[in-house]
Amino acid sequence: MGEALAIQGGPRAVPEGAILGWPEVDDDDRQAVLASLAGCAHAFGPNCKAFQQELAAWNGAKFALTVNSGTAALHMGLAAVGVQAGDEVIAPAYTWSSSATCALHHNAIPVFVDINFDTMNLDLDKLEAAITPRTKAIVAVHLHGLPLDMDRLMEIANRRGVPVVEDCCQAVGATWKGRKVGTFGACAAFSFNQNKIVCSGEGGMFTCDDPKIKARAEKLWYFGESIEPPAGQTHELFALGWMYRNNDLTAAFGRSQLRKATRNLAAMRVLAARLAAALEGTPGLILPREVPAGAGHNWYNFTVRFDFQVLGMAGEPSVARDRLVKALQAEGVPTDVWQGFILPAMTVIRAKSAYGKGCPWDCGHAAPVTYDSTAYPVARRHCDSHTGITFALRPPNGPGQVDLVAAGIRKVLAGAATL
Ligand SMILES: Cc1ncc(COP(=O)(O)O)c(C=O)c1O
């Protein structure tokens, strides 16, 4: 009989305060933000312009536009590739909500494809069946930092004539065959929110290579104005736009964090490998599968799944999983359910509720689309059995913290049948 679980009154496996927060903020960050504050261009200032250039160079894009969220960049991407009212946009059934709701913001219809259990990404075997004559974009999500097989995805998309918008919000620095994600599709969206690998508080970046795509995205980005209209800036609106631009303080922080991204990514890969090795063979734990050949994972989120049969836990999988997560948290293991719902089961989708009056689903240009939440069994199985680990695998945390996390996980799983 091992030590009592912390949730049952035993000692914690991970002492209070042992796991350090993210991101690591140092004097470089402080100086960058204070210098921006001392300047007098707080809206789209010099840091915004520099951040665009630096991110474009770092990722290998011709153009970058700094935005106030990754969601904004996704919406700009759909507008830029020509999605219109009533069009269909394909997204994985399991991802962040806005990978799909960006379509609704453009009065277009999300269509879901189940995921592959091993990669947790959209199942490329099921993609073609979801493409219809109305499919006008595929949102290619590199979930948790594992890139999709971009050779296969682009072959299907190009053959069927459907543009790809890459959702790289979690995948900063991830690579496919040595090339950074975000460089394969027509354009890409990055997020720089609190949890992301380049954190600027909130924010993100839109990237692309084609000047026409850039020009269309730019209109949505800034009210619908054209930044370089034929006769100077007149504030005439050339399209329906939003206000998605970002500000100088945020860009200053983002630039400073971007300078550390390559170093942080290298550390994360080492720490993820250490955790995987420490947990290998733990009964009832399904570790991330070996990274597919060609993929460079960034380990944004180290997601594990539980095998409830092996753990001797009966009943609803999500209830058993929640019990395990609570027990892990009581041990001090910083883990959480990343996304508790598959997208087709979310109320907004099930109720077909967007801007009202049945649009976009009842729009004259649309064909009927149904959402049957049982049609995505792999996404459901993954969703109900997973928990994720993020900050513990990032600097300033190191091997000591990873070993504590591994010990906490092993301890809870050994006592799972008592929960
Ligand atoms: C996969 C994915 N897509 C899109 C987003 C949206 O990014 P943001 O929160 O910056 O709008 C996020 C993050 O929240 C995400 O994880």
The ligand as a Tripos MOL2 file, in Angstrom:
@<TRIPOS>MOLECULE
LIG
   16    16     1     0     0
SMALL
NO_CHARGES

@<TRIPOS>ATOM
      1 C1         -6.1460   26.1730  -31.2170 C.3       1 LIG1
      2 C2         -6.5380   27.5810  -30.8820 C.ar      1 LIG1
      3 N1         -7.1300   28.3260  -31.8230 N.ar      1 LIG1
      4 C3         -7.4920   29.5950  -31.5910 C.ar      1 LIG1
      5 C4         -7.2710   30.1930  -30.3650 C.ar      1 LIG1
      6 C5         -7.7100   31.6010  -30.1530 C.3       1 LIG1
      7 O1         -6.6640   32.4430  -29.7780 O.3       1 LIG1
      8 P1         -7.0110   33.7780  -28.9570 P.3       1 LIG1
      9 O2         -7.3720   33.3710  -27.5770 O.co2     1 LIG1
     10 O3         -5.7500   34.5760  -29.0220 O.co2     1 LIG1
     11 O4         -8.1350   34.4370  -29.6740 O.co2     1 LIG1
     12 C6         -6.6440   29.4550  -29.3520 C.ar      1 LIG1
     13 C7         -6.3360   29.9990  -28.0160 C.2       1 LIG1
     14 O5         -7.0310   30.4680  -27.2370 O.2       1 LIG1
     15 C8         -6.2980   28.1120  -29.6090 C.ar      1 LIG1
     16 O6         -5.7340   27.3670  -28.6520 O.3       1 LIG1
@<TRIPOS>BOND
     1     1     2 1
     2     2     3 ar
     3     2    15 ar
     4     3     4 ar
     5     4     5 ar
     6     5     6 1
     7     5    12 ar
     8     6     7 1
     9     7     8 1
    10     8     9 2
    11     8    10 1
    12     8    11 1
    13    12    13 1
    14    12    15 ar
    15    13    14 2
    16    15    16 1
@<TRIPOS>SUBSTRUCTURE
     1 LIG1         1 GROUP 0 **** ****
